[in-house]
Amino acid sequence: MSDTVAYKILTGPQLEELVAAGIFAGAPVDIADGYIHMSTAGQAQETLEKHFAGQADLHIAAVDLAALGDAVKWEVSRGGALFPHIYAPLPLSAVVAHGPVETDADGALRLPDQRGQAG
């Protein structure tokens, strides 16, 4: 796959853990599955709607997959699409931007730009 940036939706406490510890072992579902679930830019909206509907205090992190090397595996998941999965803890050093989950006027997820601001 040629995508070099993928996205992880995090709860407020999960983002705090990542920033404070400099590493994130994963959400409960990640730990149970043995890898950290990620989404491409085109998959993030559906991930948000399917797995985080109605939740508040959500954040999104843009992750440089190239920085993670062989820990990233592209695997078939929802709807037969390839999703990036990280088979290692996520280091803060691979996060190129993060911000609160925000949507635009039509409800579409606004991805953080690489300056760390949503938008």
C-alpha positions, 0 to 999 in steps of 0.5 A: 500500500502507498498510504503513509499516514493512517489515523487512530481514534482515541478517547481523551484518556487514551490520548493522555496516556500516549502523550504522558507515556510517549507510547500507547499499547492500544485500546481494549479492542486492540489489546484483545486482537493483538494489534492496533487498529488504524484507518486510512483517511478514506476509512476514518469516517466509517470507523468513527460512525461504526465504533464511536457513535455517540461518544464524547471526548474523542481525538484523532491522531495522524500516524506516520506509518513509514516510521513504524516499518515492519510493524505495519501490516495491511490486512483485509477487514471491514467490507473486504478492504485493506486496513493498516494494523500496527503490531507493536505499541504506538510511539508518540514519535510516529504521531505527526498530528493530533486533535479533537474529533471535529466534523464539518457542517455536513457531518464529515470527519475533519482530519488533523493536518500535520501542524497538529490542528484539526482542519 
